[in-house]
Amino acid sequence: MDMFVIRGGRRLAGAVAVSGSKNAALPILAATLAVDGSCLLHNVPDLADIRTLAELLGTLQVEVRRTRTGAMQIVHHGDSACVADYELVRKMRAGISVLGPLLGRRGRACVSLPGGCNIGHRPIDLHLKGLAALGAEIRIERGYVIAEADRLHGADIYLGGPCGSTVTGTCNVMTAAVFAEGTTTIEAAACEPEVVDLGQFLISAGARISGLGTPTLRIEGVDRLSGCEHTVIPDRIEAATLMIAGAITRSSVEITHVEPAQLTAVIEKLREIGVGIECRGDALAVDGSGSLTAAECIALPHPALPTDIQAQLTALLSTAEGISIVTDKVFPDRFMHIAELARMGARVRREGASAIISGPARLSGAAVMASDLRASAALVLAGLAADGPSIVRRIYHLDRGYESLETKLRSLGADVQRTRDHADHIPLELADPLTPARPAAPHFATHPSRKKRPA
Ligand code: EPZ
């Protein structure tokens, strides 16, 4: 099992490119099940979840392979298989994304119910409601969803849930509706850029979809989809994470290969906190040299602040002046990072669906444990700002959604090493906390460049 050893307190500099979007690539890869002929996908990130889904597609007679140029080539070898096995789906919740494509194209799907999750309750009732409205017979047996339909028919579907719409649910229902006879309207559809990207892929393959990016989708049924070529959008969550890396280390960095229009809420919030952000085409220049102040953050469905960066914002706000509140209205239990950030000196506590943060705290390196993808990212960010070394264990959580994050951070000057989790690799200061700490790196607070930016 791997861990990161991070020596914080360093200023970052330079530019780093963002990889393709995990949450766009996954549903698009799943949707290739519904496409006759081969597809070529560009900008698919090399992640554990992508490799797991590729393995799952392999069991469903769809071969996925990287070309010499790094693109993903998808080739069909049959369309009779319809069982998505528990052993693979339990590793990656997004395995549920094959449900809609299998049902739509093959008329039958037997998909393992996704396992538990560290970020809270994650039902699929809305997925099943939408597919049933299209005419599927659905039953749950032995931990599997079994959905069958000789021919799907168009329907008017409302996909709103208690916490807004459902991203992967919209993907599943939209993809299945592509093959439904007649017209399907989806109200309260998810508007996330990743859903839009899937819709664009389906349209490239011959689907007839309108309303992408709005809460109302309209799908005209077609008989088949044909192979196509598609470039996956940049990962806006990775971009936001790297922006916060610049801010939390009080650095000036440039994040490239992004689509600023997908990050409006994030840019607005970081500016409110005191981070300078300049949009430069497909790049964002981040200036963290000013003083940072508290803010209230509320995670809601797109175009609001994404739930996938609330943990990272919590780490940043622990170093900002004042009392901040971070509320997650999408996943109200997504706070596994709080206790670990507190071990690093953050003054943060949970109150229901909110984290209350009192800053600025002087973060100190510690041994911490990753628990889920975005919580891991928050701990890495805190390690970059902390005095002294940190180790972040169970870094496999991070590998599910960030492509070589340590390489990206090192390219900006951070001291982040990936090692095997072994006693010999634990820095002396952590192995024996009574060891006199090495003189702390000049902390950002005293850096002469820190000044209040003119109003
Ligand atoms: C997707 O998860 C993303 N994952 C998540 O990113 C992201 O946090 C989430 O959307 C919200 O934006 C992928 O795209 C692979 P939801 P998803 O269905 O689709 C409730 C990451 O870190 N709900 O939009 O599973 C649900 O409980 C991951 O990259 C129902 O009630 O999330 C939640 O409160 C984590 N019934 C809310 O809707 C349903 O049938 C949003 O869930 C489905 C969902």
Residues whose N, C-alpha, C, O or C-beta is under 5 A from the ligand:
A	BS01	EPZ	N23 A94 H121 R122 P123 I124 D125 L126 H127 G161 P162 C163 G164 S165 T166 V167 T168 G169 T307 D308 V330 F331 L373 R374
